[in-house]
Amino acid sequence: MSNAESIPLPRPGVMEIAAYIPGRSKAVPGVKLYKLSSNESPLGPSEKAKQAYLAAAAKLEDYPDGASTELREAIGAMHGLNPANILCGNGSDDILSLIAHTYLNPGDEAIFSEHAFLVYRIDTLASGGTPVVVPEKNLTVDVDAMLARVSDRTKVVFLANPNNPTGTYLPFEEVRRLHAGLPSDVLLVLDAAYAEYVRRNDYEAGIELVSSSRNVIMTRTFSKIYGLAAQRIGWCYGPAHVIDALNRVRTPFNVNAAALAAGTAAIRDRDHLDVAVAHNEKWLAWTSEAIRELGLDVTPSVGNFILIHFPDEDGKRAADADTFLVNRGYVLRQVAAYGLPGSLRMTIGTEEANRGVVDALKAFLG
């Protein structure tokens, strides 16, 4: 091909990416919308966070603090961490992308489970890496299967704990066993986006493992329990050498001023956090049981969402249920892209939304 006919080509792997499609945000016209497709907080953000966000409008002409100093200090105070080991980003997605671009060379492998967050595959391919997808056991990460796939090309292991969209989790002894089986030059990424919701004695988000290791990093988000999805705030806690590398790669001013202000106020408002935890604990249990009583299987979840399984029967499949629910204003998440075409994921919403979905499913099943 001559120069006149050639075009710029993306790096190998990019055109293998299936672009991420967010959960739908619209129902049919004329009905009240209950958006339960994106695991957003039904309670919204703290009033203090809203006030801080509005106050940031007074200085829109100024660049934000590129080091996210006040937010990192607030996170450190909340969790008992050294702010120097914290990095903030434009959502935890930003940080996951930074990790992949910083630690994956073309041909390197990144391991994750078959029903894991779609962004792991996207970031791996975008970095020129090779995704290694490991089968799960009972919709839960299989540590032995993961360790069996580790090779001399493995550089990163992504572990969502709890996992989205299944809602399942690994007890922390299993996470430690996974880490113990990895070579010291493989980075274990603990994606703990839903950690605040978990009410299990055998669960840990990963702080202690990060503190005692040189090859573990934990990512967190303000998009879920803090109700700040629109502001795109994420953070990670990692060893000094990992944080140093990520800081060299991240873009300057990667968290905007309004987000910094809102996030700092949000994490300091522990009362709002407690209310959000209590709401989810009550309605996660109620909704799960109510849907099981209709005859549908629900995967036990520790997050703020449930995975509902539908029969492989004409008129009763997940796609049929999705159409039925959308026509009544209830928008759930199709998860065929996650390898679960027979299921829908439902965010735990307000009492009105939760009861409405159960009533609608009852009508759907006849």
C-alpha positions in Angstrom: 0.0 0.0 0.0 1.4 3.4 -0.9 1.7 6.2 1.6 -1.2 8.0 -0.1 -3.5 5.0 0.8 -2.2 4.2 4.2 -3.9 5.2 7.4 -2.8 5.4 11.1 -3.2 2.0 12.7 -3.9 1.4 16.4 -1.5 -0.8 18.4 -2.2 -4.6 18.2 -5.0 -5.6 20.5 -7.0 -2.4 20.3 -9.4 -3.6 17.6 -10.0 -6.8 19.6 -11.7 -4.7 22.3 -15.4 -4.8 22.6 -16.2 -1.3 23.8 -17.7 -1.0 27.3 -21.4 -0.4 27.2 -22.8 1.1 30.5 -26.1 0.1 32.0 -29.1 1.6 30.3 -30.6 4.8 31.8 -33.9 5.0 30.0 -37.2 3.1 30.1 -40.1 3.5 27.7 -41.7 7.0 27.6 -44.6 7.7 29.9 -43.6 5.5 32.8 -41.6 6.4 35.9 -38.0 5.3 35.6 -36.3 3.1 38.2 -32.7 2.8 37.1 -31.3 -0.3 38.7 -28.6 -1.1 36.1 -25.4 0.6 37.3 -25.1 -0.2 41.0 -25.6 3.5 41.9 -26.5 4.5 45.4 -30.3 4.8 45.9 -29.7 7.3 48.7 -27.5 9.6 46.7 -24.5 11.5 48.2 -24.1 13.1 51.5 -25.5 16.6 51.9 -22.1 17.7 53.0 -20.6 16.4 49.8 -23.3 18.3 47.8 -22.4 21.5 49.6 -18.7 21.0 49.0 -19.3 20.4 45.3 -21.3 23.6 45.0 -18.7 25.6 46.9 -16.1 24.5 44.4 -17.8 26.6 41.7 -16.4 29.7 43.2 -12.9 28.9 41.8 -13.5 27.2 38.4 -10.7 29.2 36.9 -8.1 27.5 39.1 -6.4 24.2 38.4 -7.2 21.6 41.1 -4.5 20.2 43.5 -2.7 17.8 41.2 -1.6 15.7 44.1 -5.2 15.4 45.6 -3.6 16.2 49.0 -6.6 16.9 51.1 -8.6 13.9 49.7 -5.7 11.5 50.3 -5.3 12.8 53.8 -9.1 12.3 54.5 -8.9 8.8 53.0 -5.8 8.1 55.2 -7.6 9.3 58.3 -10.7 7.2 57.6 -8.7 3.9 57.0 -5.6 4.5 59.1 -3.3 4.7 56.0 -0.3 6.8 55.1 -1.5 9.3 52.5 1.9 8.9 50.7 0.8 5.4 49.8 -2.5 6.6 48.3 -3.1 7.7 44.7 -6.4 9.2 43.5 -7.9 9.0 40.0 -10.8 9.8 37.7 -12.7 6.8 39.1 -11.2 3.5 39.9 -11.4 2.7 36.2 -8.7 5.4 35.6 -6.5 3.6 38.2 -7.0 0.2 36.7 -6.0 1.6 33.3 -2.9 3.2 34.8 -1.9 -0.1 36.3 -2.3 -1.9 33.0 -0.4 0.7 31.1 2.4 0.9 33.7 3.0 -2.8 34.2 2.0 -4.6 31.0 4.3 -4.8 28.0 3.2 -6.2 24.7 2.8 -10.0 25.1 2.6 -9.9 28.9 -0.3 -11.7 30.4 -3.0 -10.5 32.8 -5.2 -13.0 34.6 -8.8 -12.5 35.7 -11.9 -14.7 36.2 -14.4 -15.5 33.5 -17.2 -13.3 34.9 -15.0 -10.5 36.1 -15.4 -6.7 35.4 -15.2 -6.1 31.7 -12.6 -3.3 32.1 -9.8 -5.8 33.0 -10.0 -7.2 29.5 -10.2 -3.8 27.9 -7.2 -2.4 29.8 -5.1 -5.5 29.1 -5.7 -5.4 25.4 -5.3 -1.6 25.2 -1.9 -2.0 26.8 -0.8 -4.7 24.3 -1.2 -7.5 26.9 -2.8 -10.9 26.5 -5.9 -11.6 28.6 -6.0 -14.9 30.4 -9.5 -15.8 31.4 -9.9 -18.4 34.2 -13.1 -20.4 34.7 -15.0 -19.8 37.9 -16.5 -22.4 40.3 -20.1 -21.8 41.3 -19.8 -18.2 40.0 -16.9 -17.6 42.4 -13.2 -17.1 41.7 -11.3 -20.4 41.7 -7.9 -19.8 43.3 -6.4 -23.1 42.2 -7.5 -22.5 38.6 -6.0 -19.0 38.7 -2.7 -20.2 40.1 -2.6 -23.0 37.4 -2.6 -20.3 34.7 0.3 -18.3 36.0 3.3 -18.4 33.6 6.5 -16.6 33.2 4.6 -14.1 31.0 2.1 -13.3 33.8 2.6 -9.7 35.1 -0.8 -8.7 36.6 -3.6 -10.6 38.3 -6.9 -8.7 38.6 -9.2 -9.8 41.4 -12.6 -8.1 42.0 -13.6 -8.9 45.6 -16.6 -8.8 45.8 -17.0 -9.6 42.1 -19.3 -7.7 39.8 -21.7 -8.9 38.4 -22.0 -12.1 40.4 -21.9 -10.5 43.9 -19.8 -13.4 45.2 -16.6 -13.0 47.2 -13.4 -14.8 48.4 -12.8 -15.2 52.1 -9.5 -13.4 52.8 -7.7 -16.6 53.6 -8.3 -17.5 50.0 -7.0 -14.2 48.8 -3.8 -14.7 50.9 -3.4 -18.2 49.4 -3.7 -16.7 45.9 -1.1 -14.1 46.8 1.3 -16.7 48.3 1.2 -18.7 45.1 2.2 -15.7 42.9 5.8 -14.9 41.9 7.1 -11.8 43.6 7.2 -9.9 40.3 3.5 -10.4 39.6 1.2 -7.5 40.7 -2.0 -8.6 42.5 -4.7 -6.0 42.0 -7.5 -6.2 44.6 -10.5 -4.3 43.2 -12.6 -3.6 46.3 -15.2 -1.3 44.7 -18.0 -2.8 46.9 -16.0 -3.4 50.1 -18.1 -1.1 52.2 -21.2 -3.1 51.7 -19.7 -6.5 52.8 -21.0 -7.8 56.2 -19.0 -11.0 56.5 -16.5 -11.8 59.2 -14.1 -13.6 56.9 -13.8 -10.7 54.4 -11.1 -8.0 54.2 -10.7 -5.4 51.5 -6.9 -5.9 51.4 -5.4 -3.2 53.4 -3.3 -5.5 55.6 -2.1 -7.5 52.7 -1.0 -4.4 50.8 0.8 -3.1 53.9 2.8 -6.3 54.3 3.6 -6.9 50.7 5.5 -5.4 47.8 3.3 -6.7 45.0 -0.3 -6.0 46.0 -2.4 -2.9 45.3 -6.0 -2.2 46.4 -8.4 0.0 44.4 -11.5 1.6 45.8 -14.2 4.0 44.5 -16.6 6.8 45.6 -19.1 5.8 42.9 -21.0 3.2 44.9 -21.7 3.6 48.6 -20.7 7.3 48.6 -23.1 8.1 45.8 -20.6 10.2 43.7 -20.6 8.2 40.4 -21.1 11.4 38.4 -17.9 12.9 39.9 -15.7 9.9 39.0 -13.4 9.6 42.0 -11.3 6.5 42.7 -8.3 5.8 44.8 -5.8 3.1 45.4 -3.5 2.0 48.3 -0.2 0.4 47.4 3.5 0.0 48.1 5.6 3.2 47.7 7.4 1.9 44.5 4.0 1.1 42.8 2.5 4.5 43.7 5.6 6.2 42.5 5.4 4.5 39.1 1.7 5.2 38.7 2.2 8.9 39.6 4.8 9.1 36.8 2.2 7.8 34.3 -1.0 9.5 35.4 -2.1 12.7 33.7 -1.7 15.9 35.6 -4.8 17.1 37.5 -6.5 13.8 36.9 -9.2 14.6 39.6 -11.2 17.7 39.1 -11.6 20.3 41.9 -15.4 19.7 42.5 -14.7 15.9 42.8 -11.9 16.5 45.2 -14.1 18.7 47.4 -17.1 16.4 47.3 -15.0 13.3 47.9 -13.3 14.8 50.9 -16.6 15.9 52.5 -18.2 12.5 51.7 -15.6 10.3 53.3 -15.7 12.5 56.5 -19.5 12.1 56.8 -19.6 8.7 58.5 -23.2 9.0 59.5 -24.3 9.0 55.8 -22.1 6.0 55.2 -23.7 4.1 58.1 -27.2 4.9 56.8 -26.3 3.6 53.3 -24.8 0.4 54.8 -27.9 -0.3 56.8 -30.3 0.4 53.9 -28.4 -2.1 51.7 -28.1 -4.7 54.4 -31.9 -4.6 54.9 -33.0 -4.5 51.3 -30.4 -6.9 49.9 -31.7 -9.6 52.1 -35.4 -8.8 51.5 -35.1 -8.5 47.7 -33.1 -11.7 47.4 -35.6 -13.7 49.4 -38.6 -12.2 47.8 -37.4 -13.1 44.3 -36.4 -16.6 45.4 -40.0 -17.1 46.6 -41.1 -16.4 43.1 -39.2 -19.5 42.0 -36.1 -17.7 40.5 -32.6 -18.5 41.5 -30.6 -15.6 43.0 -26.8 -15.8 43.5 -26.0 -15.0 47.1 -24.5 -11.5 47.0 -22.5 -9.4 49.4 -22.6 -6.2 47.3 -25.3 -3.7 46.5 -26.8 -5.8 43.7 -28.1 -9.3 42.9 -27.8 -11.6 40.0 -31.2 -13.1 39.0 -31.3 -16.3 36.9 -34.2 -17.0 34.5 -35.3 -20.4 33.0 -34.3 -21.3 29.5 -38.0 -21.4 28.5 -39.8 -19.6 25.7 -41.3 -16.4 27.1 -39.5 -16.7 30.4 -35.9 -16.0 29.5 -33.8 -13.2 30.8 -34.3 -11.2 27.6 -38.1 -11.6 27.9 -38.0 -10.4 31.5 -35.9 -7.4 30.6 -38.4 -6.3 28.0 -41.3 -6.8 30.4 -39.5 -4.8 33.2 -38.4 -2.0 31.0 -42.0 -1.5 29.8 -42.9 -0.9 33.4 -40.0 1.5 34.1 -37.6 -1.0 35.8 -34.2 -1.0 34.1 -31.9 -3.8 35.1 -28.5 -4.8 33.6 -28.2 -7.3 30.9 -25.1 -9.4 31.5 -24.6 -11.4 28.4 -21.3 -9.6 27.8 -20.1 -11.1 31.0 -21.0 -14.6 29.8 -24.3 -14.7 31.6 -27.0 -14.5 29.0 -29.6 -16.2 31.1 -29.4 -13.6 33.9 -30.1 -10.0 34.8 -28.3 -7.9 37.5 -30.4 -5.7 39.7 -29.0 -2.9 41.8 -30.6 -2.7 45.3 -32.7 0.5 45.1 -35.2 2.3 47.1 -38.0 0.5 48.9 -40.4 1.5 46.2 -38.1 0.3 43.5 -37.3 -3.0 45.2 -40.9 -3.8 45.9 -41.9 -2.8 42.4 -39.4 -5.1 40.7 -40.7 -8.1 42.8 -44.3 -7.3 41.9 -43.4 -6.9 38.2 -41.5 -10.2 38.2 -44.4 -11.9 39.8 -46.7 -10.6 37.0 -44.1 -11.7 34.4 -43.9 -15.2 35.7 -47.7 -15.4 35.8 
